[in-house]
Amino acid sequence: MPGTPSTYKETNDRENIVRLRSYLKELPRFLGTYFRSLETTKSTRTRLNYAYDLGIFFTFLQEENPAVASMDLKDMPLSFLDEIQPADIEEYMSWLQLYTKDGETRVNKEHGILRKMASLRSMYNYFFKKEMITTNPPAHVDLPRLHTKNIVRLDPDEVAVMLDMVESGEKLTPAQLRSHKQTKLRDVALITLLLGTGIRVSECVGLNLEDVDFKNNCIKIIRKGGNEDMVYFGDEVAESLESYLELDRVAKHPLPGHERALFLSLKNQRITTRSVQRLVKKYSSNVTTMKKITPHKLRSTYGTSLYRETGDIYLVADVLGHKDVNTTRKHYAAIQEDKKRQAGNIVRLREK
C-alpha cells in the first residue's frame, strides 16, 4: 500500500513526528525554524524529547514570570529570549527539582535536570549562533554535578536462575502462570537474546523475521541514529530462537501491519518496549529484590560478561554499538567490584 511504513523504525518515526507537531502547536512559533534545523542531525525521538523539555521551560515561565503569565505562548516573540537572565535559568533548575504538571507532581534529579538543560542550551545556541538573539544565558550557568552511581547488573549465578525461572514459571502468580503457558517460548527467546547479545530493547522489538540469520548466527538491527548493524549470537540464543520460531511464532496470525514482527504480543501485534520492560521486571523480581533490573540492566550484564571474557574494551564498545569507548568503560566496573569484595577479606581485625 503506497505510503505505508515498511519497518518498525519508519512506523516509530511517523508516530514521533505526529506527536512532535502536536507539541509544537502549543509552543512559540519561532521554534519552528529551530526544529527544522534538527531534522538532519537528530532522530525523531530526540526532537520529540527536546520539544517536551522546552514545553516544560515555557510552562515554568508562564507560572513564575508575570510578563508571560497572560501571554499566549504561540505569540511569544523571539526577542523575549533576550530578556531571560542567568538568574532565571538558575531559578528554573531549582524549580525542576519539584513541580506540578497536568495535575501530577514531578521530581527531577541530576540526570533529569541535565537533560532538560541540554535541550534549552541547544535552542539558545541555535538562535545565538544565527545572530537572531544577542544573549545566551544558559551558557553562563553551572550545570548540576552528576554523581557516579553503581552500575546495576545481574551476577552470573543470577543470570542462570533468571533463565531457569523464565522456562519453568516458578514463583509466578496463578494469573501470571496462565499467560506464561502462552508466552513461555517467546519469553525464553526474548530474554535469552537480550542477555546473549546486549542489544537495546528498542533494537529487540524492532526485529523482523527476516532479520534473523541462523546460517551465520546473527541478527540485523537498526542502531540509534538509524544505522544498520549485524550482531552475532551463540548457540544458546540460536536454540531458543529456533524453538520459538518453529513451535510458537509459526502458528501465530499477526494483525495487519505486524506480519513480519519477530516478537508478538498476546494481541498478535509487535511487542512494545513497555511490554518487554514489564516482562523483565516480572521475572527478575523473583531473582533479586536488591536490584531493580530493566532491559538496559541486561545490556549492562552482557557488557560486563563480554569484558570479563575478552578484556577488550574496544570490542565491547563495538558490539554494544557505543560511539564513544568511554561510554563502555562503565561495563568493567564490575571487575573493580570483584577486587573490592576481595579486599573485604584481606584485612584481619582480630586473629582467630
C-alpha positions as CSV (number, residue, x, y, z in Angstrom):
1,M,0.0,0.0,0.0
2,P,1.5,3.4,-1.0
3,G,2.7,5.5,1.9
4,T,2.6,2.6,4.4
5,P,5.7,2.4,6.5
6,S,7.6,-0.8,5.9
7,T,9.8,-1.0,9.0
8,Y,9.4,-0.6,12.7
9,K,11.7,2.4,12.6
10,E,9.6,4.1,9.9
11,T,6.4,3.5,11.9
12,N,8.1,4.9,15.0
13,D,9.4,7.9,13.2
14,R,5.9,8.7,11.8
15,E,4.3,8.4,15.2
16,N,7.0,10.7,16.7
17,I,6.6,13.3,14.0
18,V,2.8,13.4,14.6
19,R,3.4,13.9,18.4
20,L,6.1,16.5,17.7
21,R,3.8,18.5,15.6
22,S,1.2,18.4,18.3
23,Y,3.7,19.7,20.9
24,L,4.8,22.5,18.6
25,K,1.3,23.8,18.2
26,E,1.3,24.8,21.9
27,L,4.8,26.3,21.8
28,P,6.1,29.7,20.5
29,R,6.0,29.8,16.7
30,F,9.7,30.8,16.4
31,L,10.7,27.3,17.5
32,G,9.6,26.0,14.1
33,T,12.9,27.1,12.4
34,Y,14.9,25.6,15.3
35,F,13.2,22.2,15.0
36,R,13.6,22.2,11.2
37,S,17.3,22.7,11.7
38,L,17.4,19.5,13.8
39,E,15.8,17.3,11.1
40,T,19.2,16.3,9.5
41,T,21.1,15.8,12.8
42,K,18.7,14.5,15.4
43,S,16.4,11.4,15.5
44,T,12.7,11.9,15.7
45,R,12.8,10.6,19.2
46,T,15.4,13.2,20.3
47,R,13.5,16.0,18.6
48,L,10.3,14.9,20.4
49,N,12.2,14.9,23.8
50,Y,13.5,18.3,23.1
51,A,10.0,19.6,22.3
52,Y,8.7,18.1,25.6
53,D,11.5,19.6,27.6
54,L,11.2,23.0,26.1
55,G,7.5,22.8,26.8
56,I,8.4,22.4,30.5
57,F,10.6,25.5,30.3
58,F,7.9,27.7,28.8
59,T,5.4,26.3,31.4
60,F,7.9,27.5,34.1
61,L,8.0,31.0,32.5
62,Q,4.2,31.2,32.5
63,E,3.9,30.2,36.1
64,E,6.8,32.2,37.5
65,N,7.2,35.2,35.2
66,P,4.4,37.8,35.4
67,A,5.3,39.1,31.9
68,V,4.5,35.7,30.5
69,A,1.5,34.7,32.7
70,S,-1.1,36.3,30.5
71,M,0.7,35.7,27.2
72,D,-0.3,33.2,24.6
73,L,2.9,31.1,24.2
74,K,2.3,30.7,20.5
75,D,2.6,34.5,20.1
76,M,5.7,35.0,22.2
77,P,8.3,36.9,20.2
78,L,11.8,35.5,19.7
79,S,13.1,38.7,21.3
80,F,11.7,37.6,24.6
81,L,14.6,35.2,24.9
82,D,16.9,38.1,25.3
83,E,15.0,39.2,28.4
84,I,15.9,35.9,30.3
85,Q,18.8,36.3,32.7
86,P,21.2,33.7,34.0
87,A,19.5,34.0,37.4
88,D,16.2,33.0,35.7
89,I,17.9,29.9,34.4
90,E,19.2,29.0,37.8
91,E,15.7,29.5,39.2
92,Y,14.4,27.2,36.5
93,M,16.9,24.4,37.5
94,S,15.8,24.8,41.1
95,W,12.1,24.7,40.1
96,L,12.7,21.5,38.1
97,Q,13.6,19.6,41.3
98,L,9.9,19.6,42.3
99,Y,7.0,21.0,40.2
100,T,3.4,20.1,39.1
101,K,2.4,19.4,35.5
102,D,-1.0,18.1,34.4
103,G,-2.0,17.7,38.0
104,E,0.9,15.4,38.8
105,T,3.9,16.1,41.0
106,R,7.1,15.7,39.0
107,V,10.6,15.3,40.5
108,N,13.9,15.7,38.7
109,K,17.3,14.6,39.9
110,E,20.6,15.4,38.3
111,H,20.1,13.3,35.1
112,G,16.6,14.8,34.5
113,I,17.8,18.4,35.1
114,L,20.8,17.9,32.8
115,R,18.6,16.5,30.0
116,K,16.3,19.5,30.2
117,M,19.2,21.9,30.3
118,A,20.7,20.2,27.2
119,S,17.5,21.0,25.2
120,L,17.4,24.5,26.5
121,R,21.1,25.1,25.7
122,S,20.6,23.6,22.2
123,M,17.8,26.0,21.5
124,Y,19.7,29.1,22.7
125,N,22.9,28.1,20.9
126,Y,21.0,27.8,17.6
127,F,19.4,31.3,17.8
128,F,22.5,32.9,19.2
129,K,24.8,31.5,16.5
130,K,22.3,32.6,13.9
131,E,22.5,36.1,15.5
132,M,18.8,36.1,15.9
133,I,19.3,36.9,19.7
134,T,22.1,38.7,21.4
135,T,22.3,36.8,24.7
136,N,22.9,33.2,25.7
137,P,22.1,32.9,29.5
138,P,22.2,29.0,29.7
139,A,25.9,29.2,28.7
140,H,26.6,31.3,31.8
141,V,25.1,28.9,34.3
142,D,26.9,26.0,36.0
143,L,25.2,22.7,35.5
144,P,24.5,20.3,38.4
145,R,27.2,17.9,39.3
146,L,26.5,14.4,38.2
147,H,27.2,11.9,40.9
148,T,28.6,8.5,40.0
149,K,26.2,5.6,40.5
150,N,27.0,1.9,40.8
151,I,26.1,0.1,37.6
152,V,23.4,-2.4,38.3
153,R,23.7,-5.8,36.6
154,L,23.0,-9.5,37.3
155,D,25.7,-11.7,38.6
156,P,26.4,-14.9,36.6
157,D,24.5,-17.1,39.0
158,E,21.5,-14.7,38.9
159,V,21.5,-14.9,35.1
160,A,21.2,-18.7,35.3
161,V,18.5,-18.5,37.9
162,M,16.5,-16.0,35.8
163,L,16.6,-18.1,32.7
164,D,15.6,-21.2,34.6
165,M,12.6,-19.2,36.0
166,V,11.6,-17.9,32.6
167,E,11.5,-21.5,31.4
168,S,9.7,-23.0,34.5
169,G,7.4,-20.2,35.5
170,E,8.5,-20.9,39.1
171,K,7.3,-18.3,41.7
172,L,4.8,-16.7,39.2
173,T,1.3,-15.9,40.5
174,P,-1.6,-18.0,39.2
175,A,-2.6,-15.2,36.8
176,Q,0.9,-14.9,35.6
177,L,1.2,-18.7,35.1
178,R,-1.9,-18.6,32.8
179,S,-0.3,-16.2,30.4
180,H,3.1,-17.9,30.8
181,K,1.7,-21.0,29.2
182,Q,1.1,-19.0,26.1
183,T,4.3,-16.9,26.1
184,K,6.9,-19.2,27.6
185,L,8.8,-19.9,24.3
186,R,8.7,-16.2,23.3
187,D,9.8,-15.0,26.7
188,V,12.7,-17.5,26.8
189,A,13.8,-16.5,23.3
190,L,13.5,-12.8,24.1
191,I,15.3,-12.8,27.5
192,T,18.0,-15.1,26.1
193,L,18.5,-12.8,23.2
194,L,18.8,-9.7,25.4
195,L,21.3,-11.4,27.7
196,G,23.2,-13.1,24.9
197,T,23.7,-10.1,22.7
198,G,23.4,-6.9,24.8
199,I,21.1,-5.3,22.2
200,R,18.8,-2.4,23.3
201,V,15.2,-3.0,24.0
202,S,14.2,-0.8,21.0
203,E,16.5,-2.8,18.7
204,C,14.9,-6.0,20.0
205,V,11.3,-5.0,19.5
206,G,12.2,-3.7,16.0
207,L,13.4,-7.1,14.8
208,N,11.6,-8.7,11.9
209,L,11.6,-12.4,10.9
210,E,14.0,-11.8,8.0
211,D,16.5,-10.1,10.3
212,V,17.5,-13.5,11.9
213,D,20.2,-15.4,10.1
214,F,20.8,-18.8,11.5
215,K,23.4,-19.7,8.9
216,N,25.8,-17.1,10.4
217,N,24.1,-16.9,13.8
218,C,23.4,-13.2,13.6
219,I,20.7,-10.6,13.6
220,K,20.4,-7.4,11.6
221,I,19.4,-4.5,13.8
222,I,18.8,-0.7,13.4
223,R,21.0,1.2,15.9
224,K,20.3,4.5,17.5
225,G,20.6,7.1,14.7
226,G,19.2,4.7,12.1
227,N,22.4,2.8,11.0
228,E,22.2,-0.9,10.3
229,D,24.4,-3.3,12.2
230,M,25.0,-7.1,12.4
231,V,25.1,-8.6,15.9
232,Y,26.3,-12.2,16.4
233,F,24.9,-14.7,18.9
234,G,25.9,-18.0,20.3
235,D,24.3,-21.5,20.3
236,E,22.1,-20.8,23.4
237,V,20.5,-17.9,21.7
238,A,20.2,-19.8,18.4
239,E,18.4,-22.7,20.2
240,S,15.9,-20.5,22.0
241,L,15.1,-18.5,18.8
242,E,14.7,-21.7,16.7
243,S,12.3,-23.2,19.3
244,Y,10.3,-20.1,19.4
245,L,10.0,-19.7,15.7
246,E,9.3,-23.4,15.0
247,L,6.9,-24.2,17.9
248,D,5.2,-20.8,18.6
249,R,5.7,-18.0,16.1
250,V,4.8,-20.1,13.1
251,A,1.3,-20.7,14.5
252,K,0.5,-17.1,15.1
253,H,-1.8,-14.9,13.0
254,P,-0.4,-11.4,13.3
255,L,-2.7,-8.4,12.7
256,P,-2.2,-6.4,9.5
257,G,0.9,-4.4,9.6
258,H,2.6,-6.8,12.1
259,E,3.1,-9.8,9.9
260,R,6.9,-9.5,9.8
261,A,7.5,-8.8,13.5
262,L,9.7,-11.3,15.2
263,F,8.2,-11.0,18.7
264,L,4.4,-10.7,19.1
265,S,2.2,-9.7,22.0
266,L,-0.8,-11.8,23.1
267,K,-2.8,-9.5,20.9
268,N,-0.8,-10.6,17.9
269,Q,0.8,-7.2,17.4
270,R,4.5,-6.3,17.5
271,I,5.6,-6.4,21.1
272,T,6.3,-2.9,22.6
273,T,9.2,-1.7,24.6
274,R,6.9,-1.2,27.6
275,S,5.8,-4.8,27.4
276,V,9.4,-6.0,27.4
277,Q,10.1,-3.8,30.4
278,R,7.2,-5.4,32.2
279,L,8.2,-9.0,31.5
280,V,11.8,-8.4,32.5
281,K,10.5,-6.9,35.8
282,K,8.2,-9.8,36.3
283,Y,10.9,-12.4,36.0
284,S,13.8,-10.5,37.6
285,S,11.8,-9.6,40.7
286,N,11.8,-13.2,41.7
287,V,15.5,-13.4,41.2
288,T,16.7,-10.5,43.3
289,T,14.9,-7.9,45.4
290,M,18.1,-5.9,46.0
291,K,18.4,-4.8,42.3
292,K,16.0,-3.1,40.0
293,I,16.5,-5.0,36.8
294,T,15.4,-3.5,33.5
295,P,16.2,-4.4,29.9
296,H,19.1,-1.9,30.0
297,K,20.5,-3.7,33.0
298,L,20.5,-6.9,31.0
299,R,22.6,-5.0,28.4
300,S,25.0,-4.0,31.2
301,T,25.1,-7.6,32.3
302,Y,26.2,-8.7,28.8
303,G,28.7,-5.9,28.5
304,T,30.3,-6.9,31.8
305,S,30.4,-10.6,30.9
306,L,32.0,-9.9,27.5
307,Y,34.7,-7.7,29.0
308,R,35.4,-10.4,31.7
309,E,35.9,-13.0,28.9
310,T,37.9,-10.9,26.5
311,G,39.4,-7.9,28.3
312,D,38.9,-6.0,25.1
313,I,37.1,-2.7,25.9
314,Y,37.1,-1.7,22.2
315,L,35.4,-5.0,21.2
316,V,32.7,-4.4,23.9
317,A,32.2,-0.9,22.6
318,D,31.8,-2.1,19.0
319,V,29.4,-4.9,19.9
320,L,27.2,-2.7,22.1
321,G,27.1,0.0,19.4
322,H,28.7,2.7,21.5
323,K,30.2,5.6,19.5
324,D,32.5,6.6,22.4
325,V,34.6,3.9,24.1
326,N,34.3,6.0,27.4
327,T,30.7,5.1,27.4
328,T,31.7,1.5,27.5
329,R,34.2,1.7,30.4
330,K,31.4,1.6,32.9
331,H,30.9,-2.1,31.9
332,Y,34.1,-3.2,33.6
333,A,33.3,-1.5,36.8
334,A,32.1,-5.0,38.0
335,I,35.7,-6.1,37.7
336,Q,36.7,-3.5,40.2
337,E,33.8,-4.6,42.4
338,D,35.3,-8.1,42.5
339,K,38.6,-6.7,43.7
340,K,36.8,-4.6,46.3
341,R,35.0,-7.7,47.5
342,Q,38.3,-9.5,47.8
343,A,39.7,-6.5,49.8
344,G,37.0,-7.0,52.4
345,N,38.6,-10.3,53.4
346,I,42.2,-9.3,53.3
347,V,42.4,-7.1,56.4
348,R,42.0,-9.1,59.7
349,L,40.7,-7.2,62.7
350,R,41.4,-9.9,65.2
351,E,43.4,-13.1,65.0
352,K,41.4,-16.2,65.1
